[in-house]
Amino acid sequence: MHQDGASLAALIGSRICHDLISPIGAISNGLELVGMTSGVRDGPEMSLIQQSCDHAAARIRFFRIAFGTASDTRPIACAEARKTLADHYAGTRISAEWHIDRDLGRNVTQLAYLSALCLETALPQGGLIGVSLSENTLTATARAETLRKTWPIWSVLNGAACLDLPDVGPPDVQFLLLARICCEAGVETELEALDDRVELRLVLPGLNG
C-alpha cells in the first residue's frame, strides 16, 4: 500500500508515542510501589519524579493526537479532549481552555491541537489559549499582556496553505503539518493579529456545530 511522506511520518510519530507511554506508565506505577513499601510517598524527590512522569505522559497523549494520522475520524469524548489539552500545558506559563461541549472526530481534534501549538509562538511570556467551535468554524485564540503579532512562518496559515511550504526546524513543524492537512482537506485558514489577541480560524467543510 502506498504511503506518502506525511502519512508515513504520522505513523512513525504514533508508533513512537505508543511505545513511550507504556514505560512511562510503568515508572509511575513503580514509584507508587516504592512509596508503599518504603513508607516515603510524599517526599520532594518522589513528588518531583512523579510530577515529571505525569507531565511526560500528558504530552505524549497530546502529541499522539496532534501528530497522528489525519484521516482518523473516530470520535474523542469532549471531556477527554479538554483534559488532554489542559494537561499538556500543566506546569507551563501557558494555560489552555477547551470551549467545545460536543464530541469531535479525532481528525478535528487534531486540527485544534495543532492550532494551539501554532499559537504558542504568539505567547513568548505565557498566556491563555482558548479553543472554540461555532457552526463549522474552529477558532483558536491566544491572549496575553505581551503578544507576538508577527512571525514569518505564520504566512502558511493565512491563505497560503497550498503554496510551496518553506523548510523549517523542528520547533515549527506544527505549522507545516497543519497547513498540509488543511490544504488536503479543503479547510480554509485565516490567522489574524488583533490588539488583544491572535486568532486562528479554520473553516471546516461538511461540519456543522
PAFIKE-208513 format. One line per 5 residues: for each residue x, y, z of N, C-alpha, C, CB. Coordinates in pm, 1 decimal. Glycine has a CB too. Layout:
N
X,Y,Z,X,Y,Z,X,Y,Z,X,Y,Z  ...
//
This chain:
209
84.6,-118.8,0.0,0.0,0.0,0.0,88.5,124.2,0.0,-95.9,0.3,122.5  54.0,220.4,-84.7,134.7,341.4,-95.9,112.4,432.2,25.2,101.2,416.5,-226.1  220.5,487.9,76.5,212.8,586.0,184.2,295.4,707.4,143.9,263.0,526.1,319.9  231.7,827.3,144.5,311.3,945.7,113.9,393.9,983.0,236.1,220.7,1064.3,70.2  481.9,1083.5,217.4,574.2,1119.7,324.5,504.4,1164.2,451.1,665.4,1227.9,278.2
396.4,1244.2,437.1,326.3,1295.6,554.2,258.3,1183.3,631.1,223.6,1400.4,513.0  194.2,1089.8,558.4,126.5,978.9,624.6,226.4,889.2,696.0,45.6,897.8,523.8  339.3,864.5,631.6,441.0,780.2,692.6,496.2,844.8,818.9,553.9,752.6,593.6  519.3,976.3,813.0,569.1,1047.6,930.9,468.6,1040.7,1045.5,599.4,1194.1,896.2  338.8,1051.8,1012.6,235.3,1043.5,1116.1,232.7,905.9,1180.0,98.0,1076.2,1057.5
247.8,801.4,1098.7,250.1,666.0,1152.7,371.0,644.1,1242.9,250.5,564.1,1039.5  485.1,699.0,1202.1,606.1,687.1,1284.2,586.1,759.0,1417.5,729.2,745.1,1209.5  529.6,881.9,1410.2,504.7,956.9,1532.9,410.2,884.2,1626.4,448.8,1092.6,1500.2  303.8,824.2,1569.2,208.8,749.3,1651.4,275.7,628.5,1715.6,89.0,704.6,1567.2  359.8,560.7,1639.0,428.9,443.1,1693.0,521.1,482.3,1808.8,509.9,372.8,1582.3
594.5,591.2,1793.1,684.9,635.8,1898.5,605.9,669.7,2025.1,766.8,758.1,1851.6  496.4,744.4,2008.6,414.7,779.5,2124.4,357.8,655.0,2191.0,301.5,873.4,2083.3  312.4,560.5,2110.2,255.4,436.2,2163.6,358.7,359.2,2245.2,202.2,347.9,2049.3  481.6,353.0,2194.3,585.6,275.7,2261.8,639.9,345.7,2385.9,698.8,247.9,2166.2  630.5,478.1,2390.7,683.1,551.6,2505.7,586.3,556.5,2622.9,718.4,691.5,2464.8
455.0,554.4,2593.1,357.8,573.9,2701.2,360.5,458.1,2800.0,217.0,589.9,2643.9  389.5,337.1,2752.9,390.4,220.7,2842.5,503.0,227.0,2945.6,403.2,93.0,2761.3  629.5,251.7,2906.2,734.0,259.4,3008.4,716.0,375.9,3104.8,868.1,270.1,2942.6  660.0,486.7,3057.2,635.4,598.7,3148.3,530.5,559.7,3251.8,590.0,724.2,3070.2  427.0,488.4,3206.3,326.8,438.6,3299.9,386.4,340.5,3398.9,212.9,373.1,3224.9
479.5,257.1,3350.4,544.7,160.3,3439.1,628.4,230.8,3545.2,632.9,64.2,3358.1  698.4,336.9,3506.0,777.2,413.4,3603.4,685.4,473.1,3710.0,858.0,525.7,3532.8  572.4,526.7,3666.0,477.7,585.5,3760.8,425.0,480.9,3858.5,361.1,650.7,3686.0  391.8,362.8,3805.8,345.3,254.7,3893.1,456.2,209.6,3988.4,296.1,135.5,3809.1  580.1,206.7,3936.5,692.8,168.1,4021.2,713.2,265.9,4134.9,819.5,157.8,3939.0
696.5,394.0,4107.8,710.5,493.8,4213.7,607.1,472.7,4323.0,697.7,634.6,4156.4  484.6,437.6,4281.2,379.7,413.5,4379.9,414.2,293.4,4467.7,244.9,391.2,4310.3  468.7,189.3,4405.8,508.4,71.0,4483.3,622.7,102.0,4579.0,549.1,-42.5,4389.5  720.4,179.8,4531.2,832.0,218.6,4617.9,780.8,297.3,4737.0,936.1,301.4,4540.0  686.9,388.4,4710.6,630.7,467.4,4818.7,557.0,383.3,4920.7,538.6,570.8,4763.3
486.7,281.1,4871.6,410.3,194.4,4962.0,501.8,106.9,5047.4,314.5,106.2,4882.0  610.5,58.0,4987.5,698.8,-33.6,5060.2,797.9,39.1,5150.1,774.3,-120.6,4962.4  836.5,160.8,5108.8,936.7,234.3,5187.3,874.7,327.1,5289.9,1025.6,314.2,5095.8  748.3,356.2,5270.2,682.5,449.8,5361.2,709.0,594.2,5327.5,725.8,423.7,5501.0  786.4,618.9,5222.6,816.1,756.4,5180.2,738.0,783.3,5051.7,971.5,778.4,5158.3
623.6,845.8,5064.8,537.1,866.4,4948.7,525.5,1012.6,4909.5,400.1,811.0,4976.1  551.1,1102.8,5005.0,526.1,1244.2,4978.9,652.2,1329.8,4987.8,423.5,1296.1,5075.8  768.7,1267.9,4981.5,891.7,1344.7,4986.2,911.9,1425.5,4859.4,1009.7,1253.2,5008.4  996.3,1528.3,4864.8,1016.7,1613.9,4746.6,1074.9,1538.8,4627.9,1107.9,1729.3,4781.6  1162.9,1443.1,4654.4,1222.5,1368.1,4542.8,1117.5,1284.8,4470.4,1335.7,1277.3,4593.2
1035.3,1212.9,4548.7,930.7,1130.4,4489.4,829.2,1216.7,4415.7,861.0,1046.6,4596.8  794.8,1330.8,4475.0,697.2,1419.8,4411.6,749.0,1473.6,4279.0,662.6,1535.9,4504.7  878.5,1507.2,4276.2,937.2,1560.2,4153.7,936.8,1455.6,4042.2,1079.9,1608.5,4180.1  975.5,1333.3,4075.4,977.2,1227.0,3974.9,836.3,1196.2,3926.0,1042.0,1100.2,4031.8  740.7,1188.8,4019.8,602.3,1158.6,3982.5,545.7,1269.6,3893.7,514.5,1140.8,4108.9
575.7,1393.8,3928.7,527.8,1506.7,3850.2,585.7,1503.4,3709.3,563.5,1638.5,3919.0  713.6,1469.4,3698.3,777.2,1461.0,3567.1,714.7,1350.7,3482.8,927.2,1436.9,3582.1  684.3,1236.5,3544.9,618.3,1126.8,3473.6,480.2,1168.8,3425.5,607.3,1002.9,3563.7  406.5,1237.4,3511.8,271.3,1281.4,3475.0,276.4,1378.0,3357.1,201.3,1348.2,3595.2  371.8,1471.4,3361.9,383.7,1568.6,3253.0,424.6,1499.4,3122.4,486.2,1678.2,3289.7
516.5,1405.1,3131.1,561.0,1334.4,3010.5,446.5,1255.3,2949.1,678.4,1240.8,3042.9  369.8,1185.8,3032.8,256.6,1107.8,2982.8,151.6,1198.2,2918.9,193.6,1026.2,3096.5  126.9,1314.8,2980.5,27.7,1407.5,2926.5,70.0,1461.0,2789.8,5.5,1523.7,3023.7  197.0,1492.8,2776.3,245.4,1545.6,2648.6,242.1,1438.6,2539.4,387.8,1600.2,2664.4  271.7,1314.5,2575.8,267.8,1207.6,2476.5,124.6,1183.9,2429.4,327.4,1078.0,2534.2
28.2,1185.3,2521.5,-112.1,1168.9,2482.2,-154.6,1280.5,2387.7,-203.5,1166.8,2606.4  -110.4,1401.1,2416.1,-142.9,1516.3,2331.3,-76.8,1502.3,2193.7,-97.9,1648.0,2399.3  51.3,1470.5,2191.8,124.4,1459.3,2065.6,73.4,1343.1,1980.6,273.4,1442.0,2092.6  24.8,1239.3,2045.7,-25.4,1124.3,1970.5,-144.2,1164.0,1883.3,-65.5,1010.8,2066.2  -224.6,1258.3,1932.0,-336.6,1309.0,1852.1,-289.5,1417.4,1756.1,-447.9,1363.8,1943.4
-210.8,1512.5,1806.3,-168.5,1626.0,1723.8,-87.6,1583.3,1602.2,-87.3,1722.5,1806.7  -0.9,1483.9,1618.9,87.2,1443.6,1509.7,51.6,1305.0,1454.4,231.7,1444.7,1557.0  -70.8,1259.9,1482.8,-114.1,1129.9,1434.8,-168.9,1136.0,1293.3,-218.0,1073.2,1527.1  -238.7,1031.8,1254.1,-292.8,1020.1,1119.0,-412.6,1112.3,1101.7,-332.5,874.6,1088.8  -407.9,1197.2,998.8,-511.6,1298.3,979.6,-645.0,1240.0,934.0,-465.1,1399.9,879.5
-645.7,1118.4,882.0,-769.0,1059.3,829.6,-849.0,985.1,935.5,-736.6,965.4,717.0  -803.0,982.7,1058.9,-870.6,910.1,1166.5,-989.1,992.8,1216.3,-772.0,879.0,1283.4  -1111.0,945.7,1189.6,-1231.0,1020.7,1226.3,-1301.7,964.6,1348.9,-1326.5,1023.0,1110.7  -1240.1,869.6,1418.6,-1303.0,814.9,1538.2,-1328.6,926.2,1640.2,-1214.8,704.1,1600.0  -1443.9,923.8,1707.0,-1476.3,1032.7,1799.6,-1390.0,1030.6,1925.8,-1622.5,1025.2,1838.3
-1361.4,1148.9,1974.9,-1294.7,1166.8,2104.1,-1391.9,1239.8,2194.8,-1158.8,1246.1,2089.9  -1414.3,1185.7,2312.1,-1509.5,1245.5,2405.4,-1467.2,1387.2,2442.2,-1522.1,1159.5,2531.9  -1565.4,1472.0,2458.6,-1539.5,1612.1,2492.1,-1452.4,1625.0,2616.5,-1671.1,1686.5,2513.1  -1484.6,1549.9,2721.1,-1408.8,1558.4,2846.5,-1264.7,1516.3,2826.1,-1473.6,1471.6,2954.6  -1242.2,1413.5,2744.4,-1105.8,1367.3,2718.8,-1025.7,1471.6,2641.0,-1108.0,1234.8,2642.0
-1088.1,1529.9,2537.7,-1019.8,1632.2,2458.0,-982.3,1752.3,2544.2,-1108.4,1677.1,2340.6  -1073.4,1792.1,2632.1,-1047.9,1907.5,2720.3,-934.2,1877.1,2817.3,-1175.8,1945.5,2798.9  -937.6,1759.9,2878.4,-835.2,1723.3,2976.2,-697.9,1707.1,2911.0,-874.5,1594.1,3047.2  -694.0,1645.3,2794.1,-566.0,1624.8,2725.0,-501.0,1757.9,2690.3,-586.1,1541.4,2597.5  -582.7,1853.6,2644.4,-529.7,1986.4,2612.5,-478.6,2056.4,2737.9,-637.4,2072.3,2544.5
-557.7,2056.3,2843.9,-517.6,2124.3,2967.4,-394.4,2060.1,3028.7,-632.0,2123.2,3068.2  -390.0,1925.2,3030.3,-276.9,1855.2,3090.6,-147.6,1880.6,3013.7,-304.9,1705.5,3097.0  -158.3,1898.3,2882.7,-38.8,1923.5,2802.2,33.3,2050.5,2848.4,-76.4,1935.2,2653.6  -42.8,2150.9,2889.0,16.7,2278.0,2928.9,34.5,2290.8,3080.3,-68.4,2391.6,2878.4  -0.2,2188.6,3156.0,17.1,2193.5,3301.6,164.4,2213.9,3336.2,-36.3,2063.7,3367.7
189.8,2302.5,3428.3,327.3,2328.3,3469.7,402.6,2423.6,3380.6,401.0,2201.8,3476.4  335.2,2482.2,3280.5,399.4,2579.0,3191.4,340.9,2717.9,3216.2,381.3,2537.8,3042.4  389.5,2816.0,3143.5,336.7,2951.6,3156.3,212.5,2972.9,3070.9,442.8,3052.6,3118.2  169.4,2867.7,3002.8,50.8,2875.6,2918.1,-59.6,2789.3,2978.4,83.0,2830.8,2772.7  -179.5,2842.7,2982.6,-295.8,2763.3,3020.5,-387.1,2753.0,2898.4,-371.2,2826.7,3143.2
-464.5,2646.0,2892.6,-547.9,2621.3,2775.4,-688.0,2582.4,2817.7,-486.8,2512.1,2687.2  -786.7,2632.6,2744.6,-927.1,2605.9,2774.7,-997.2,2552.2,2650.4,-997.7,2733.7,2826.1  -1075.4,2446.6,2669.5,-1149.6,2380.6,2561.4,-1296.1,2420.8,2574.0,-1132.9,2223.4,2566.9  -1341.6,2513.6,2489.6,-1478.0,2565.4,2499.9,-1570.4,2495.7,2400.4,-1479.6,2717.0,2476.2  -1560.7,2364.8,2392.5,-1643.1,2287.4,2299.7,-1715.6,2180.7,2380.9,-1556.5,2222.9,2184.5
-1846.8,2177.3,2370.2,-1926.9,2086.8,2452.5,-1987.1,1973.4,2370.1,-2037.6,2164.1,2522.6  -1911.9,1921.3,2277.0,-1958.1,1806.9,2198.3,-1837.3,1721.2,2163.1,-2033.8,1853.1,2069.1  -1862.0,1594.7,2137.8,-1755.4,1505.8,2094.1,-1718.0,1539.5,1950.1,-1798.3,1357.3,2106.8  -1589.2,1533.1,1919.9,-1540.5,1561.6,1785.3,-1459.3,1443.3,1734.6,-1455.6,1691.0,1783.3  -1451.7,1430.9,1603.4,-1366.3,1329.6,1544.9,-1221.1,1356.8,1578.9,-1385.5,1323.8,1394.0
-1142.7,1251.1,1581.2,-1000.5,1265.0,1611.7,-933.1,1360.3,1513.5,-931.3,1128.0,1608.6  -978.0,1361.3,1388.0,-918.2,1448.7,1287.9,-944.3,1596.0,1318.9,-971.7,1414.2,1149.7  -1063.9,1628.6,1367.1,-1094.5,1767.4,1402.3,-1020.5,1807.5,1529.7,-1246.6,1786.6,1420.3  -1014.3,1716.1,1625.5,-937.7,1743.1,1747.7,-791.2,1766.4,1714.8,-951.7,1626.7,1847.5  -739.6,1692.8,1617.7,-601.4,1713.4,1574.3,-580.8,1855.5,1523.7,-564.1,1612.8,1465.0
-674.8,1906.4,1443.7,-664.2,2043.4,1394.7,-662.8,2142.9,1510.5,-779.7,2075.1,1299.3  -744.9,2117.2,1611.2,-749.8,2206.9,1727.2,-617.8,2205.5,1803.2,-864.5,2167.2,1821.1  -561.2,2087.1,1823.6,-435.3,2077.3,1897.9,-320.3,2139.5,1819.7,-403.5,1930.9,1930.0  -315.8,2116.2,1690.3,-210.5,2178.8,1608.8,-224.9,2330.9,1609.4,-215.5,2125.7,1463.5  -349.2,2379.0,1608.4,-371.7,2523.6,1615.0,-317.6,2580.4,1745.3,-521.3,2555.9,1601.4
-340.2,2508.1,1855.2,-288.4,2553.1,1984.7,-136.1,2558.0,1983.4,-337.2,2460.8,2097.4  -73.1,2456.8,1924.4,73.0,2455.4,1916.4,124.6,2572.1,1834.4,121.9,2324.2,1856.5  54.4,2605.4,1725.9,96.0,2719.0,1644.1,85.3,2850.0,1721.6,11.6,2726.3,1516.8  -22.4,2864.3,1798.5,-43.4,2989.6,1870.5,49.7,3005.8,1990.1,-186.2,2998.3,1916.7  116.4,2898.5,2029.8,217.9,2912.5,2134.6,320.8,3019.1,2097.7,288.1,2778.2,2159.3
351.2,3029.3,1969.3,454.3,3124.0,1926.1,411.7,3268.2,1945.6,488.7,3100.9,1780.9  282.4,3291.4,1969.5,233.8,3426.7,1995.6,243.4,3462.2,2143.2,90.0,3441.0,1948.2  287.6,3367.3,2226.5,289.1,3386.3,2371.9,429.5,3365.7,2428.1,190.4,3289.7,2439.9  522.7,3454.4,2396.6,661.2,3435.5,2442.4,676.6,3439.6,2592.9,749.1,3539.9,2382.0  583.6,3504.4,2661.9,589.6,3512.4,2808.0,472.3,3440.1,2873.4,591.8,3658.3,2852.6
408.7,3352.3,2798.7,295.8,3279.2,2852.4,165.0,3351.7,2828.6,314.9,3255.0,2999.3  55.7,3283.3,2861.1,-76.2,3342.2,2840.7,-182.0,3235.1,2834.5,-79.0,3425.7,2713.9  -291.5,3266.1,2768.0,-407.1,3177.2,2761.3,-439.0,3142.1,2616.4,-529.3,3242.2,2828.6  -460.3,3013.1,2590.4,-507.6,2966.0,2460.4,-646.2,2907.4,2480.0,-409.7,2860.5,2397.8  -740.6,2953.3,2399.0,-876.7,2901.7,2404.8,-915.8,2842.6,2270.9,-975.1,3011.9,2445.2
-990.8,2732.8,2274.1,-1036.9,2666.3,2151.8,-1188.4,2658.2,2156.1,-973.8,2523.9,2136.5  -1253.2,2703.2,2048.3,-1399.2,2702.4,2042.8,-1445.9,2659.5,1904.7,-1456.2,2841.2,2078.0  -1575.5,2626.7,1894.6,-1633.6,2584.1,1767.8,-1769.9,2649.0,1754.0,-1644.2,2428.7,1759.1  -1790.9,2719.9,1642.0,-1918.3,2782.7,1613.1,-1959.1,2743.7,1472.5,-1910.6,2936.9,1628.7  -2070.8,2672.1,1462.2,-2114.5,2616.7,1334.6,-2000.9,2534.2,1275.2,-2158.5,2729.4,1236.6
-1944.1,2576.8,1162.8,-1837.1,2495.7,1102.2,-1700.8,2563.7,1112.0,-1869.3,2467.1,955.7  -1685.1,2657.5,1204.3,-1558.9,2730.0,1218.7,-1493.6,2697.1,1352.4,-1581.8,2881.6,1206.4  -1375.8,2638.9,1344.6,-1294.2,2609.6,1462.2,-1202.0,2729.0,1485.9,-1211.8,2476.5,1443.8  -1205.0,2785.0,1606.0,-1127.5,2905.1,1636.1,-1035.9,2880.2,1755.1,-1220.6,3024.5,1664.2  -909.4,2911.1,1737.8,-812.0,2906.4,1846.8,-764.3,3049.4,1871.3,-690.9,2810.1,1813.0
-762.8,3089.2,1997.4,-730.5,3227.9,2032.3,-621.6,3230.9,2138.2,-856.2,3302.9,2082.2  -522.1,3316.0,2117.0,-414.2,3336.4,2214.1,-428.4,3475.7,2274.5,-273.6,3318.7,2147.3  -426.4,3482.4,2407.1,-437.7,3610.2,2477.9,-326.0,3622.6,2580.7,-576.0,3623.4,2546.5  -272.8,3742.0,2593.1,-169.3,3769.2,2693.6,-143.2,3918.5,2697.5,-37.8,3691.0,2662.6  -79.1,3963.6,2805.9,-40.9,4104.5,2812.3,64.9,4136.5,2708.2,10.2,4140.1,2951.9
153.6,4039.8,2682.8,257.9,4056.2,2580.8,233.9,3954.4,2470.2,401.3,4039.1,2642.3  204.1,4003.4,2350.0,175.8,3917.6,2236.2,276.9,3939.5,2125.3,35.1,3942.4,2184.5  320.6,3830.1,2063.9,398.4,3841.4,1940.8,298.7,3839.8,1825.7,505.3,3724.9,1927.4  292.9,3948.6,1749.2,189.2,3962.9,1647.0,239.5,3941.9,1505.4,127.4,4097.8,1657.0  367.1,3919.3,1489.4,421.7,3889.6,1356.8,524.4,3778.6,1369.0,485.0,4015.9,1292.4
523.9,3689.1,1273.2,618.4,3577.6,1269.4,615.6,3523.3,1127.7,582.7,3465.6,1375.6  730.3,3513.8,1059.8,729.7,3475.3,918.3,654.4,3346.2,886.6,869.5,3461.3,871.4  666.8,3245.5,971.5,605.2,3116.0,942.6,453.6,3125.3,943.0,651.0,3011.7,1043.7  396.6,3228.5,1006.3,251.2,3241.7,1012.4,188.1,3253.1,874.4,213.8,3362.2,1095.4  263.5,3294.7,775.7,207.3,3315.4,642.1,146.5,3188.3,584.2,314.2,3367.6,548.4
195.3,3071.4,625.2,140.6,2946.8,570.1,-0.1,2920.3,620.8,231.0,2829.0,605.1  -43.5,2991.9,723.9,-177.7,2973.1,777.9,-270.4,3088.5,742.1,-171.5,2957.2,928.2  -230.1,3171.2,648.2,-311.4,3286.8,611.8,-343.4,3283.3,463.4,-239.4,3417.8,648.0  -409.3,3174.6,422.7,-448.5,3161.6,283.8,-338.8,3111.9,193.3,-496.7,3290.4,234.2  -224.7,3072.1,249.0,-112.7,3027.2,166.3,-82.5,2879.8,187.6,11.2,3109.9,196.2
-178.0,2807.0,246.1,-150.4,2668.9,285.4,-119.2,2578.2,167.7,-267.0,2613.3,360.9  -169.6,2610.4,48.9,-149.2,2521.0,-64.8,-31.0,2563.9,-151.7,-275.2,2515.0,-149.1  39.9,2665.2,-108.5,159.2,2706.6,-181.7,275.8,2618.6,-139.8,191.5,2856.7,-156.7  389.1,2637.2,-206.5,507.9,2562.0,-165.4,543.0,2598.8,-22.1,628.0,2590.1,-260.5  554.8,2499.6,63.1,579.5,2524.8,204.0,728.7,2539.8,229.5,521.4,2412.3,290.1
767.7,2632.1,316.5,909.9,2655.6,342.3,971.0,2545.3,426.8,929.5,2789.6,411.1  1102.9,2539.8,425.4,1174.1,2448.9,514.7,1183.1,2513.2,652.9,1316.3,2415.0,459.2  1151.4,2436.5,755.9,1156.9,2488.7,892.5,1225.2,2386.7,982.0,1014.6,2522.0,945.8  1260.3,2430.8,1102.6,1319.4,2341.0,1200.1,1212.3,2271.9,1281.8,1414.3,2416.3,1291.0  1251.3,2177.5,1366.7,1155.9,2102.0,1448.4,1059.9,2188.3,1531.4,1231.1,2012.1,1540.1
1101.0,2303.9,1587.7,1007.0,2381.1,1669.5,884.6,2431.4,1593.5,1077.9,2497.7,1729.4  894.1,2439.2,1460.2,783.3,2494.0,1381.8,714.7,2390.7,1294.0,832.7,2606.2,1296.0  739.8,2263.4,1316.9,683.4,2159.9,1230.1,531.0,2158.7,1234.4,737.0,2023.2,1270.0  471.3,2203.6,1344.8,325.4,2204.5,1355.2,261.9,2294.6,1249.6,282.9,2249.9,1494.5  330.6,2401.7,1210.4,277.3,2491.2,1108.3,266.2,2419.8,973.5,365.8,2615.9,1095.2
370.4,2348.9,936.4,369.4,2279.7,808.7,267.6,2166.7,807.5,507.3,2225.7,777.1  257.2,2092.3,917.9,161.7,1982.8,923.6,19.4,2035.9,916.5,181.7,1900.5,1051.1  -11.5,2139.8,992.8,-145.9,2197.0,990.0,-178.4,2251.9,851.5,-159.5,2307.9,1095.5  -83.1,2321.0,790.0,-106.0,2375.8,656.6,-131.5,2265.6,554.9,12.9,2460.2,613.0  -55.1,2158.1,562.7,-72.3,2047.7,467.4,-207.8,1979.2,485.9,41.2,1944.9,483.7
-244.4,1951.7,610.3,-372.6,1885.4,636.5,-487.7,1972.0,587.9,-388.7,1854.8,787.0  -481.4,2101.9,617.6,-588.3,2192.3,576.1,-598.4,2198.5,424.0,-565.0,2332.6,633.4  -485.5,2202.4,357.6,-485.3,2207.4,211.7,-550.2,2081.8,154.7,-341.5,2222.8,157.9  -511.4,1966.7,204.4,-562.0,1840.3,150.7,-709.2,1819.5,183.5,-480.7,1724.2,204.8  -757.1,1875.7,296.2,-896.4,1856.4,337.6,-987.5,1969.6,292.4,-904.1,1842.8,487.7
-933.9,2068.7,223.7,-1014.9,2181.1,179.7,-1057.4,2273.6,292.1,-1135.2,2131.0,109.7  -976.6,2280.9,397.8,-1006.3,2367.1,512.3,-948.9,2506.3,487.8,-949.0,2306.7,643.4  -1033.3,2607.4,494.6,-987.7,2745.3,479.5,-927.5,2793.8,611.0,-1104.3,2837.7,435.3  -815.5,2864.5,602.5,-746.9,2912.2,722.8,-729.9,3062.9,718.3,-610.2,2844.1,738.0  -738.0,3123.9,834.8,-713.2,3267.8,845.9,-651.8,3297.2,981.6,-844.3,3349.2,826.1
-537.2,3359.8,982.5,-468.8,3398.5,1105.4,-469.1,3550.0,1114.0,-323.1,3342.1,1110.0  -520.6,3602.7,1225.7,-536.0,3747.1,1239.8,-480.7,3792.4,1374.7,-684.4,3788.1,1225.5  -397.1,3895.7,1372.6,-342.2,3954.8,1494.4,-420.2,4081.6,1526.7,-189.9,3985.7,1478.6  -486.6,4082.5,1640.9,-565.8,4195.6,1685.7,-497.7,4262.0,1805.1,-708.8,4151.1,1722.2  -558.6,4368.7,1856.8,-494.6,4442.2,1966.4,-472.3,4355.4,2089.9,-578.6,4562.6,2003.7
-571.6,4274.3,2123.7,-564.5,4199.5,2249.8,-550.9,4049.2,2231.7,-686.2,4227.6,2331.5  -537.2,4002.1,2106.8,-532.0,3858.1,2085.7,-482.0,3825.6,1945.5,-669.8,3795.8,2108.5  -438.7,3701.5,1929.8,-409.2,3645.0,1798.1,-507.6,3531.4,1777.5,-258.8,3595.2,1786.4  -574.3,3530.8,1662.9,-683.6,3437.9,1639.1,-660.2,3359.1,1511.4,-816.6,3512.4,1631.7  -674.0,3227.6,1521.0,-661.5,3138.8,1405.4,-796.1,3071.8,1383.0,-548.1,3032.4,1426.3
-852.0,3091.3,1263.6,-982.8,3036.8,1230.4,-969.5,2933.9,1118.6,-1079.9,3149.2,1189.4  -1032.3,2818.7,1137.7,-1035.3,2712.9,1037.9,-1180.1,2684.6,1001.5,-964.6,2584.4,1089.8  -1214.6,2700.3,874.2,-1349.9,2672.3,826.3,-1351.0,2528.4,775.8,-1394.2,2773.7,713.1  -1427.4,2442.6,844.5,-1427.4,2300.0,818.9,-1542.3,2262.1,727.7,-1435.3,2222.4,949.2  -1514.9,2214.1,607.3,-1623.5,2176.7,515.5,-1700.8,2055.8,567.4,-1567.3,2146.7,375.6
-1833.2,2063.4,558.6,-1915.2,1949.2,596.6,-1938.6,1932.9,744.4,-1854.4,1827.7,546.1  -1891.6,2027.2,827.3,-1910.8,2016.6,971.6,-2000.4,2129.3,1017.7,-1775.7,2019.8,1046.7  -2105.4,2096.9,1089.3,-2194.3,2196.0,1147.3,-2188.7,2183.8,1298.7,-2339.3,2178.7,1095.2  -2163.5,2296.3,1365.8,-2150.9,2291.2,1511.0,-2282.3,2301.8,1580.8,-2061.7,2398.8,1558.8
//
